[in-house]
Amino acid sequence: MLHSNLSVNSAGHLVIGKSDAVELALKYGTPLYVVDEERVRENCRSYVDAVKRYLAPGSEVLYADKALCCAAILKTVMQEGLSADVVSAGELYTALRVGFPAEKLYFHGNSKPENEIVYAIDAGVGHFVVDSAEELEAIDRFAARKKVRQKIFLRITPDIDTHTHKKIATGTVDCKFGTPIVTGQAEEFVRRALSKKNVELDGLHCHVGSQIFTAGPYIDCAKVMFDFIGEMYAKTGFLPKYLDLGGGFGVRYVESDPVISYGDLIRKIGEECSRICMEKGIPVPALLLEPGRSIVGDAGITVYTVTGVKEIPHHTNYVAVDGGMTDNPRYTLYGAEHTMLLANKAKLQADYRCTVAGRCCESGDLLGENIALQKPVKGDMLTVLSTGAYNYSMASNYNRVPRPAMITVKNGEDRLAVRRESYEDLLALDIL
């Protein structure tokens, strides 16, 4: 199996954790998101242990809420001792409602509306990760009105190309995020922040992209950032307490993706950062990491019901399911691959080549092409693996399709985490 928390039982059914995926689908209906809570906790602990062991004192793990933001998941990562990064007032509100301490929340985003800035300051958010000079001015202005001194990081663009998909690369000079070093704008950004009376600059942030399977891009990024830190120290006397290297560690979606140890990657990053700082004669800052996908991605699956099989001789075999781009838009957006199987036929050989089609009235509504499945018929339960990240969080009501339910499983027990949307929910905001 693709991940160690997945197996096949004596009935030939897919098992996630200790729960039969077929039985879960029959109980809750499909489409159905299933999240293995123990896998989430295991991933959290792997990060926390490695950060304590290999990085400087004060280093910590921030869960990237955007990967999967709902009360059940935020409670779990909070219980495991993680902080969190939020990218909207909605994510901030959700975190606060489940009891996340405001000081452990970091407010990200490249285009924060001013009303959300005010809300975050009022809530006592720990840090803003400031993306632009205009945002810096707004935070300073509103902090003055509230008579607080707001802690901030500055998001810096290191101009590192990770050679990942262009839609998940975030570290190049012309990216929409951050302020680039190579143009001289980052230096001006630091100087401007240091001149403000109502903000406290105590860290720098960078993020180079996602689906990264080696330590190399992070080490390259750290070298650039420490060069910049050394230059700023010489020119201004500013030394950051924190360097946030962002997230982006990869998740296995298909068998060809490598198996990696997040702990080993963190060890290599920590060792290199210590070496660089020793060479430059500067203190090693506390390092922050922002895993999202690698916390929840492999903990999730989505179960669908096959609604029909359409075979076009000498062309394409289509397997249609009762979900699609409304609950998993990743293939439509950037051709993201996923492993798929029939949960009720998981023991059988997967030798049927097909395109898995969604239910939306859109020719691009596909979940994958050239997929190898067990021979399907109507009523089978097609399951997509590694859907814990960026599926529920990117789901929509296109075609007025209600979003699926989400359940969590732990030690063979299941619990409803997000109820299935109803048709009444679709009209909840309409003025009739």
C-alpha positions as CSV (number, residue, x, y, z in Angstrom):
1,M,0.0,0.0,0.0
2,L,1.0,3.6,-0.6
3,H,1.1,4.5,3.1
4,S,1.6,2.4,6.2
5,N,-1.8,3.3,7.7
6,L,-3.6,1.6,4.7
7,S,-4.2,-2.1,4.4
8,V,-6.6,-4.7,3.0
9,N,-8.7,-6.9,5.3
10,S,-9.9,-10.5,4.8
11,A,-13.0,-9.3,3.0
12,G,-10.8,-7.7,0.4
13,H,-11.7,-4.2,1.5
14,L,-9.5,-1.1,1.9
15,V,-8.8,-0.3,5.6
16,I,-7.7,3.1,6.8
17,G,-6.3,3.0,10.3
18,K,-8.4,0.2,11.7
19,S,-11.6,1.1,9.9
20,D,-13.1,-0.6,6.8
21,A,-13.6,2.1,4.1
22,V,-16.5,0.2,2.6
23,E,-18.4,0.1,5.8
24,L,-17.7,3.8,6.4
25,A,-19.1,4.6,3.0
26,L,-22.3,2.6,3.6
27,K,-22.8,4.2,7.0
28,Y,-22.2,7.9,6.0
29,G,-22.8,7.9,2.2
30,T,-20.6,9.1,-0.6
31,P,-18.6,11.1,-1.5
32,L,-17.0,10.9,1.9
33,Y,-13.8,12.4,3.2
34,V,-12.1,10.1,5.7
35,V,-9.2,11.3,7.9
36,D,-7.1,9.0,10.0
37,E,-6.6,11.0,13.3
38,E,-3.8,8.8,14.5
39,R,-1.8,9.4,11.3
40,V,-2.2,13.2,11.8
41,R,-1.0,12.9,15.3
42,E,1.9,10.7,14.2
43,N,3.0,13.2,11.6
44,C,2.7,16.1,14.1
45,R,4.9,14.2,16.6
46,S,7.5,13.4,14.0
47,Y,7.9,17.2,13.3
48,V,7.8,18.3,16.9
49,D,10.4,15.7,18.0
50,A,12.8,16.5,15.1
51,V,12.5,20.3,15.7
52,K,13.3,19.8,19.5
53,R,16.2,17.5,18.6
54,Y,17.9,19.3,15.7
55,L,17.0,23.0,15.7
56,A,17.9,25.9,17.9
57,P,16.0,26.6,21.1
58,G,12.7,28.4,20.5
59,S,12.2,26.7,17.2
60,E,8.7,25.4,16.6
61,V,6.2,23.8,14.1
62,L,3.4,25.9,12.7
63,Y,0.5,23.9,11.1
64,A,-0.5,25.5,7.8
65,D,-4.3,25.7,8.2
66,K,-5.0,26.2,4.5
67,A,-4.2,22.5,3.9
68,L,-7.2,21.3,5.9
69,C,-9.0,23.8,8.2
70,C,-11.8,22.5,10.3
71,A,-12.5,22.3,14.0
72,A,-11.5,18.6,14.4
73,I,-8.2,19.0,12.7
74,L,-7.3,22.2,14.5
75,K,-8.1,20.6,17.9
76,T,-5.8,17.7,17.0
77,V,-2.8,19.8,16.0
78,M,-3.3,22.1,19.0
79,Q,-3.3,19.1,21.3
80,E,0.0,17.9,19.8
81,G,1.6,21.2,20.7
82,L,1.8,22.9,17.3
83,S,1.3,26.6,16.6
84,A,-0.6,27.5,13.4
85,D,-0.4,29.8,10.4
86,V,-3.7,31.3,9.1
87,V,-4.3,33.1,5.9
88,S,-7.6,34.7,6.4
89,A,-9.9,35.9,9.2
90,G,-12.0,32.8,8.6
91,E,-9.1,30.5,9.4
92,L,-8.2,32.8,12.4
93,Y,-11.8,32.7,13.7
94,T,-11.9,28.9,13.4
95,A,-8.7,28.5,15.3
96,L,-9.8,30.9,18.1
97,R,-13.2,29.1,18.4
98,V,-11.5,25.7,19.1
99,G,-9.3,27.4,21.8
100,F,-6.1,28.0,20.0
101,P,-4.1,30.6,22.0
102,A,-4.0,33.7,19.8
103,E,-0.3,34.3,20.6
104,K,0.5,30.9,18.8
105,L,-1.2,32.1,15.6
106,Y,0.7,33.7,12.6
107,F,-1.4,35.6,10.1
108,H,-0.1,35.1,6.5
109,G,-1.3,36.2,3.1
110,N,-0.3,38.6,0.3
111,S,-3.5,40.6,0.3
112,K,-5.0,41.0,3.7
113,P,-8.1,43.2,3.8
114,E,-7.9,46.0,6.3
115,N,-10.9,44.8,8.2
116,E,-9.1,41.5,8.7
117,I,-6.0,43.2,9.9
118,V,-8.1,45.0,12.5
119,Y,-9.8,41.8,13.5
120,A,-6.5,40.0,14.0
121,I,-5.0,42.8,16.1
122,D,-8.1,42.9,18.3
123,A,-7.9,39.1,18.7
124,G,-4.3,39.4,19.9
125,V,-2.7,37.4,17.0
126,G,0.9,36.5,17.8
127,H,2.5,37.6,14.6
128,F,1.7,39.1,11.2
129,V,3.8,37.8,8.3
130,V,3.9,41.0,6.4
131,D,3.9,40.7,2.6
132,S,4.2,44.3,1.4
133,A,5.0,47.9,2.3
134,E,1.3,48.8,2.1
135,E,0.4,46.1,4.5
136,L,3.2,47.2,6.9
137,E,1.8,50.8,6.9
138,A,-1.7,49.5,7.6
139,I,-0.6,47.3,10.5
140,D,1.4,50.1,12.0
141,R,-1.5,52.5,11.7
142,F,-4.1,50.2,13.2
143,A,-1.7,49.1,16.0
144,A,-1.3,52.7,16.9
145,R,-5.1,53.2,17.2
146,K,-5.3,50.1,19.4
147,K,-2.3,51.2,21.5
148,V,-0.4,48.0,21.0
149,R,3.0,47.1,19.6
150,Q,2.3,44.3,17.1
151,K,5.0,41.6,16.4
152,I,5.7,41.0,12.8
153,F,7.8,39.0,10.4
154,L,8.6,40.2,6.9
155,R,8.1,37.8,4.0
156,I,11.2,37.9,1.8
157,T,11.6,36.3,-1.6
158,P,14.9,34.5,-1.9
159,D,14.7,33.8,-5.7
160,I,15.0,30.0,-5.4
161,D,13.6,27.8,-8.1
162,T,12.5,24.4,-6.7
163,H,11.6,23.1,-10.2
164,T,8.2,22.0,-8.9
165,H,4.9,22.9,-10.6
166,K,4.8,26.6,-11.4
167,K,1.5,26.9,-9.6
168,I,3.0,25.7,-6.3
169,A,6.4,27.5,-6.6
170,T,6.6,30.5,-4.4
171,G,10.2,31.5,-4.1
172,T,11.1,33.1,-7.4
173,V,11.7,36.8,-7.9
174,D,8.5,37.4,-9.9
175,C,6.2,35.5,-7.5
176,K,3.2,37.3,-6.1
177,F,4.4,36.6,-2.6
178,G,6.9,38.6,-0.6
179,T,9.5,41.2,-1.4
180,P,12.6,40.2,-3.4
181,I,16.2,40.5,-2.2
182,V,17.9,40.8,-5.6
183,T,16.0,44.1,-6.5
184,G,17.1,45.8,-3.3
185,Q,13.5,46.1,-2.2
186,A,13.9,43.7,0.7
187,E,16.5,45.9,2.3
188,E,14.2,48.9,2.0
189,F,11.4,46.8,3.5
190,V,13.5,45.9,6.6
191,R,14.6,49.6,7.0
192,R,11.0,50.7,6.8
193,A,9.8,48.2,9.3
194,L,12.6,49.1,11.8
195,S,11.5,52.7,11.6
196,K,7.9,52.0,12.7
197,K,6.9,52.8,16.3
198,N,4.0,50.4,16.6
199,V,5.4,47.2,15.2
200,E,8.2,44.9,16.5
201,L,10.2,43.2,13.8
202,D,11.6,40.0,15.2
203,G,11.7,37.6,12.3
204,L,12.0,37.0,8.6
205,H,9.9,34.6,6.5
206,C,10.5,32.8,3.2
207,H,8.8,29.9,1.4
208,V,10.1,28.4,-1.8
209,G,7.3,26.0,-2.8
210,S,5.6,22.7,-2.3
211,Q,6.1,19.0,-3.0
212,I,9.8,19.1,-2.2
213,F,11.4,15.8,-1.3
214,T,15.0,16.8,-0.5
215,A,16.7,19.2,1.9
216,G,18.6,21.0,-0.9
217,P,16.1,23.8,-1.7
218,Y,15.7,24.6,2.0
219,I,19.5,24.7,2.4
220,D,19.9,26.9,-0.7
221,C,17.2,29.2,0.7
222,A,18.8,29.3,4.1
223,K,22.1,30.4,2.5
224,V,20.5,33.2,0.7
225,M,18.6,34.3,3.8
226,F,21.6,34.2,6.0
227,D,23.6,36.3,3.5
228,F,20.8,38.8,3.7
229,I,20.6,38.7,7.5
230,G,24.4,39.2,7.7
231,E,24.1,42.2,5.3
232,M,21.2,43.7,7.3
233,Y,23.1,43.2,10.6
234,A,26.1,45.0,9.2
235,K,24.0,47.9,7.8
236,T,21.4,48.3,10.5
237,G,22.3,46.2,13.5
238,F,19.1,44.1,13.1
239,L,19.3,40.4,13.9
240,P,16.1,38.4,13.7
241,K,15.1,36.2,16.6
242,Y,13.3,33.9,14.1
243,L,13.8,32.6,10.6
244,D,10.7,31.0,9.2
245,L,11.6,28.7,6.3
246,G,8.0,28.0,5.4
247,G,6.6,24.6,4.5
248,G,6.5,22.4,1.4
249,F,7.8,19.0,2.3
250,G,6.4,16.5,-0.2
251,V,3.7,13.8,0.2
252,R,3.5,10.5,-1.7
253,Y,0.6,10.6,-4.1
254,V,1.8,7.8,-6.4
255,E,4.2,4.9,-6.1
256,S,6.9,6.8,-8.0
257,D,7.1,9.5,-5.4
258,P,10.0,9.0,-3.0
259,V,9.6,7.8,0.6
260,I,11.2,10.5,2.8
261,S,11.9,11.0,6.5
262,Y,10.8,14.5,7.6
263,G,13.1,14.1,10.7
264,D,16.1,13.4,8.5
265,L,15.4,16.5,6.3
266,I,15.0,18.7,9.4
267,R,18.3,17.3,10.8
268,K,20.1,18.3,7.6
269,I,18.6,21.7,7.5
270,G,19.4,22.3,11.2
271,E,23.0,21.2,10.8
272,E,23.6,23.4,7.7
273,C,22.0,26.5,9.3
274,S,24.3,26.1,12.4
275,R,27.3,25.8,10.1
276,I,26.4,28.9,8.1
277,C,25.8,31.0,11.2
278,M,29.1,29.9,12.7
279,E,30.9,30.9,9.5
280,K,29.2,34.3,9.5
281,G,29.7,34.8,13.2
282,I,26.0,35.4,13.9
283,P,23.7,33.7,16.4
284,V,21.6,30.8,15.1
285,P,18.0,32.1,15.1
286,A,15.1,29.9,16.2
287,L,13.8,28.2,13.0
288,L,10.1,27.9,12.2
289,L,8.6,25.3,9.8
290,E,5.1,25.4,8.4
291,P,4.0,21.9,7.3
292,G,0.5,21.5,6.1
293,R,0.3,18.9,3.3
294,S,2.8,16.7,5.1
295,I,0.7,16.7,8.3
296,V,-2.6,15.8,6.8
297,G,-2.1,14.7,3.2
298,D,-1.4,11.0,3.7
299,A,-4.0,10.8,6.5
300,G,-6.9,11.3,4.2
301,I,-8.8,9.4,1.6
302,T,-12.0,10.2,-0.4
303,V,-14.5,7.4,-1.1
304,Y,-16.9,7.7,-4.1
305,T,-19.6,5.5,-5.6
306,V,-19.2,4.5,-9.2
307,T,-22.3,5.7,-11.1
308,G,-21.4,4.2,-14.4
309,V,-18.8,2.8,-16.8
310,K,-18.6,4.1,-20.4
311,E,-16.3,2.3,-22.8
312,I,-15.6,3.9,-26.2
313,P,-13.9,1.2,-28.4
314,H,-10.3,2.0,-29.5
315,H,-10.5,5.2,-27.4
316,T,-11.2,5.9,-23.7
317,N,-12.8,4.0,-20.9
318,Y,-14.6,6.4,-18.5
319,V,-15.5,5.5,-15.0
320,A,-17.9,8.1,-13.6
321,V,-18.3,8.8,-9.9
322,D,-20.6,10.8,-7.7
323,G,-18.1,13.5,-6.9
324,G,-15.4,15.3,-8.9
325,M,-13.9,18.8,-9.1
326,T,-16.3,20.1,-6.5
327,D,-14.6,18.0,-3.8
328,N,-11.1,17.6,-5.4
329,P,-10.2,20.3,-7.9
330,R,-6.5,19.5,-7.9
331,Y,-6.3,17.5,-11.2
332,T,-8.4,20.2,-12.9
333,L,-6.2,23.0,-11.5
334,Y,-2.7,21.6,-12.1
335,G,-2.9,18.0,-13.2
336,A,-2.2,16.6,-9.7
337,E,-1.8,12.8,-9.7
338,H,-3.4,10.5,-7.2
339,T,-3.4,6.7,-6.6
340,M,-6.9,5.2,-6.9
341,L,-8.4,1.8,-6.2
342,L,-11.8,0.2,-5.7
343,A,-12.2,-0.1,-1.9
344,N,-14.5,-3.1,-2.2
345,K,-12.2,-4.9,-4.6
346,A,-8.8,-3.9,-3.1
347,K,-7.4,-7.5,-3.3
348,L,-7.9,-7.8,-7.0
349,Q,-5.5,-6.9,-9.7
350,A,-5.7,-3.3,-11.0
351,D,-5.4,-3.8,-14.8
352,Y,-8.3,-1.8,-16.1
353,R,-7.0,1.5,-17.7
354,C,-9.5,4.4,-17.6
355,T,-10.2,8.0,-17.1
356,V,-12.0,8.8,-13.9
357,A,-14.7,11.4,-14.6
358,G,-16.6,13.6,-12.2
359,R,-20.2,14.5,-12.2
360,C,-20.0,18.2,-13.0
361,C,-21.2,19.6,-16.3
362,E,-17.7,20.5,-17.4
363,S,-15.5,18.5,-19.8
364,G,-12.5,19.2,-17.6
365,D,-14.1,17.6,-14.5
366,L,-11.7,14.7,-14.2
367,L,-10.0,13.1,-11.2
368,G,-7.3,11.4,-13.3
369,E,-6.4,9.9,-16.7
370,N,-4.7,6.6,-17.5
371,I,-5.6,5.3,-14.1
372,A,-5.2,1.5,-13.3
373,L,-8.2,0.2,-11.4
374,Q,-9.7,-3.2,-10.6
375,K,-12.4,-4.0,-13.1
376,P,-15.2,-1.5,-12.2
377,V,-19.0,-1.8,-12.3
378,K,-21.7,0.6,-11.2
379,G,-22.0,0.6,-7.4
380,D,-18.3,0.0,-6.7
381,M,-16.6,2.3,-4.2
382,L,-13.8,4.1,-5.9
383,T,-11.3,5.5,-3.4
384,V,-8.7,8.3,-4.0
385,L,-5.7,8.2,-1.7
386,S,-3.7,11.1,-0.1
387,T,-6.6,13.5,-0.2
388,G,-6.2,15.0,3.3
389,A,-4.7,18.2,2.0
390,Y,-6.3,20.7,-0.4
391,N,-9.4,18.7,-1.1
392,Y,-11.9,19.7,1.5
393,S,-10.2,23.1,1.9
394,M,-10.6,23.8,-1.9
395,A,-14.1,22.3,-2.3
396,S,-16.9,24.3,-3.9
397,N,-20.6,24.2,-4.7
398,Y,-20.1,24.4,-8.5
399,N,-23.3,23.1,-10.2
400,R,-24.9,23.6,-6.8
401,V,-23.4,20.3,-5.6
402,P,-23.4,20.0,-1.8
403,R,-20.0,19.4,-0.2
404,P,-19.3,16.0,1.3
405,A,-19.2,15.0,4.9
406,M,-15.9,14.4,6.6
407,I,-15.3,11.8,9.3
408,T,-12.3,11.0,11.5
409,V,-11.3,7.5,12.4
410,K,-9.2,6.4,15.4
411,N,-8.6,2.9,16.8
412,G,-11.5,1.5,14.7
413,E,-14.0,4.1,15.8
414,D,-15.4,6.8,13.5
415,R,-16.8,10.2,14.3
416,L,-18.5,12.8,12.1
417,A,-16.3,15.9,11.9
418,V,-18.1,17.9,9.2
419,R,-21.7,17.1,8.3
420,R,-22.7,16.7,4.7
421,E,-24.2,19.9,3.2
422,S,-27.9,19.9,2.6
423,Y,-29.9,21.6,-0.2
424,E,-31.1,24.0,2.5
425,D,-27.4,24.9,3.2
426,L,-27.1,25.9,-0.5
427,L,-29.9,28.4,-0.1
428,A,-28.8,29.6,3.4
429,L,-27.4,32.9,2.1
430,D,-29.9,33.5,-0.7
431,I,-32.5,36.2,-0.3
432,L,-35.8,34.6,-1.3
